Amino acid sequence: MKWKKITGNLCFLFGLLLLWQLLYMAACDWFGWIKPYAVPNPAGVVRCFLLLLENGTLLSAVCGSLFRVLTGFLLAALTGILLGVCITHSDYLARNLKPLILGIQTLPSICWVPFAILWFGLTEQAILFVVVMGSAFGIALSIESCVRNVPPIYIKAARTMGVDSIQLYRRVIFPAALPNFLSGLKQGWSFAWRALMSGEVMSSSMGLGYTLMVGRDLADINQVMTVILVIILIGIVIDKGVFTLAENRVRKKRGL
């Protein structure tokens, strides 16, 4: 059964590549609607991927981007958890701070790039700033929602047993909210990954965003498409291989 699913997935991907190649040939070779250099094609993307892999550019870009997004995501998670706990612990902050966080969360990550350049210049700190600002507030709202959805009977029972506020969060609220909390972290990761690309396009240091801009400057549409596909692939692998796997294990352990 497992091999049947894998075979089906591979056939689907092969079909997409075949359709892509046929559309390219029809638009560029058969009818001449589009210039060949303006549209990526599977063969050109494969050649570009192998070239970037051979000269080490792709590996350096992937490692640089993963290091930045991991650092920024950890900072964003810490900031978001603290903000989320503050909102749930204080009605005053919930009334006044939560609407502000909601408003900031609606801003696209690219909006933080001018602030980052003005405050930090074209540095690593500027990229980390964009990543943190792009994902921390989403994580904070997720934490607030997770804690609000904890059954009140759990909290009342813990209070009856004399549990203080710190132990209440550590032993009752966070364990009860863990499945939804992992879902919130997964969403925060997607925000951080998108924010990283917004930050790296302004950087002159090696990364996937910078490599993407190099392809644009060289008018190499195949390099642009190659980097986009790598970004998508990394996002899928981390989402499915880390967050979804951890989320499923927690839910299975709790009979959900």
C-alpha positions in Angstrom: 0.0 0.0 0.0 2.9 2.4 0.9 4.6 1.7 -2.4 1.4 2.2 -4.3 1.1 5.7 -2.8 4.8 6.5 -3.6 4.3 5.3 -7.2 1.2 7.4 -7.5 3.0 10.5 -6.2 5.9 10.0 -8.6 3.5 9.5 -11.5 1.8 12.8 -10.6 5.1 14.7 -10.5 6.2 13.1 -13.8 2.9 14.2 -15.3 3.4 17.8 -14.2 6.9 17.9 -15.6 5.7 16.4 -18.9 2.9 19.0 -19.1 5.3 21.8 -18.3 7.7 20.7 -21.0 4.9 20.4 -23.6 3.6 23.8 -22.7 7.1 25.3 -23.1 7.6 23.6 -26.5 4.2 24.7 -27.7 4.6 28.3 -26.6 8.3 28.7 -27.7 9.0 26.2 -30.4 5.8 25.3 -32.2 3.9 28.6 -32.2 6.6 31.1 -31.2 4.3 33.0 -28.8 7.0 33.6 -26.2 10.8 34.0 -26.4 12.6 31.0 -25.0 14.7 33.0 -22.6 11.5 34.4 -21.0 10.1 31.1 -19.9 11.7 28.4 -17.7 11.7 24.8 -18.9 12.4 21.5 -17.1 15.6 20.7 -19.0 17.0 24.2 -18.3 16.1 24.0 -14.6 17.8 20.6 -14.3 21.0 22.0 -15.9 20.9 25.1 -13.7 20.4 22.9 -10.6 23.3 20.7 -11.4 25.5 23.7 -12.2 24.7 25.4 -8.9 25.2 22.2 -7.0 28.5 21.5 -8.7 30.0 24.9 -7.9 28.8 24.9 -4.4 26.5 27.9 -4.7 23.3 26.1 -4.0 24.7 24.3 -0.9 26.0 27.6 0.5 22.8 29.3 -0.1 20.7 26.6 1.5 22.9 26.4 4.6 23.0 30.2 5.0 19.2 30.5 4.7 18.5 27.6 7.1 20.8 29.1 9.7 19.2 32.5 9.5 15.6 31.1 9.5 16.3 28.8 12.4 17.9 31.6 14.5 15.1 34.0 13.6 12.4 31.4 14.2 13.7 30.6 17.7 13.8 34.3 18.6 10.3 34.8 17.2 9.0 31.7 19.1 10.4 33.0 22.4 9.0 36.5 21.8 5.6 35.1 20.6 5.3 32.8 23.6 6.0 35.6 26.0 3.5 37.9 24.3 0.9 35.2 24.2 1.2 34.3 27.9 1.0 38.0 28.8 -2.2 38.4 26.8 -3.9 35.4 28.4 -2.7 36.3 31.9 -3.8 39.9 31.9 -7.3 41.1 30.8 -5.9 44.6 30.5 -3.3 43.5 28.0 -5.8 41.4 26.2 -8.1 44.4 25.7 -5.3 46.8 24.6 -2.4 44.8 23.3 -4.2 42.1 21.3 -5.8 44.5 18.8 -2.4 46.0 18.2 -0.8 42.6 17.6 -3.6 41.7 15.2 -3.0 44.9 13.3 0.7 44.3 13.1 0.2 40.7 12.0 -1.7 41.9 8.9 1.4 43.7 7.6 3.3 41.8 4.9 6.9 41.0 5.9 8.3 43.2 3.1 7.0 46.2 5.0 9.7 45.7 7.7 12.5 45.8 5.2 12.8 49.6 5.2 12.9 49.6 9.0 15.6 46.9 9.0 17.8 48.8 6.5 17.5 52.1 8.4 18.1 50.6 11.8 20.7 47.9 11.1 22.0 48.5 7.5 22.6 45.6 5.1 23.6 43.2 7.9 22.6 39.8 9.2 20.8 41.6 12.1 18.5 43.3 9.5 17.5 39.9 8.1 16.8 38.4 11.5 14.8 41.5 12.4 12.5 40.9 9.4 12.1 37.2 10.2 11.2 37.9 13.9 8.8 40.7 13.0 7.2 38.6 10.3 6.4 35.6 12.5 6.5 36.5 16.2 3.1 38.1 16.3 1.4 35.2 14.5 2.9 32.8 17.1 1.7 35.1 19.9 -1.9 35.0 18.6 -1.6 31.2 18.3 -0.4 30.8 21.9 -3.3 33.0 23.1 -5.8 30.9 21.2 -4.3 27.7 22.5 -4.4 28.8 26.1 -7.9 30.1 25.8 -9.1 26.7 24.5 -7.8 24.7 27.4 -10.8 23.2 29.2 -11.6 25.4 32.3 -12.1 22.3 34.4 -8.3 21.6 34.2 -7.5 25.0 35.5 -10.1 24.8 38.3 -8.9 21.4 39.4 -5.3 22.6 39.5 -6.2 25.7 41.5 -8.1 23.5 43.9 -4.9 21.5 44.5 -3.0 24.7 45.3 -1.0 25.0 42.1 0.6 28.4 41.7 0.7 30.4 38.4 4.1 29.1 37.2 3.2 25.5 37.9 -0.2 26.0 36.3 1.3 27.0 33.0 4.1 24.4 33.2 2.2 21.4 34.3 -1.4 22.0 33.1 -1.9 24.7 30.5 1.1 24.0 28.2 0.7 20.2 28.2 -3.0 20.5 27.5 -2.4 23.1 24.7 0.6 21.2 23.1 -1.2 19.8 20.0 -2.6 23.1 19.0 0.6 24.8 20.1 2.5 22.7 17.5 0.1 23.7 14.9 0.7 27.3 15.8 4.5 26.8 15.6 4.1 25.3 12.1 2.2 28.3 11.0 4.8 30.6 12.6 7.5 28.6 10.7 5.8 29.3 7.4 5.6 33.0 8.2 9.3 33.0 9.2 10.3 31.2 5.9 8.5 33.8 3.8 9.8 36.7 5.9 13.4 35.3 5.4 13.0 35.5 1.6 11.8 39.1 2.0 14.9 39.9 4.1 17.4 38.1 1.9 16.6 39.9 -1.3 18.1 43.0 0.3 21.2 41.2 1.4 24.6 40.9 -0.3 25.5 37.7 1.7 24.9 34.2 0.4 21.3 32.8 0.7 18.5 31.6 -1.4 16.9 35.1 -1.6 20.3 36.5 -2.8 20.7 33.7 -5.3 17.2 34.4 -6.6 18.1 38.1 -7.2 21.4 37.1 -8.9 19.3 35.1 -11.4 17.1 38.1 -11.9 20.1 40.4 -12.5 21.6 37.9 -15.0 18.2 37.5 -16.7 18.5 33.8 -16.1 14.9 32.6 -15.8 16.0 29.0 -15.2 18.1 30.0 -12.2 15.1 32.0 -10.8 12.8 29.0 -11.2 15.4 26.6 -9.7 15.7 28.7 -6.6 11.9 29.0 -6.3 11.6 25.2 -6.5 14.3 24.7 -3.9 12.5 27.2 -1.6 9.2 25.3 -2.0 10.9 21.9 -1.5 12.6 22.9 1.7 9.4 24.4 3.0 7.5 21.1 2.3 10.2 18.9 3.8 10.4 20.9 7.1 6.6 21.2 7.3 6.0 17.5 6.7 9.1 16.0 8.2 9.3 18.1 11.4 6.1 19.9 12.4 3.5 17.6 11.0 5.3 14.5 12.2 5.7 15.9 15.7 2.0 17.0 15.7 0.8 13.6 14.6 2.9 11.8 17.2 1.5 14.0 20.0 -2.1 13.6 18.8 -1.6 9.8 18.4 -0.1 9.6 21.9 -3.1 11.4 23.3 -5.7 9.4 21.4 -6.7 12.3 19.1 
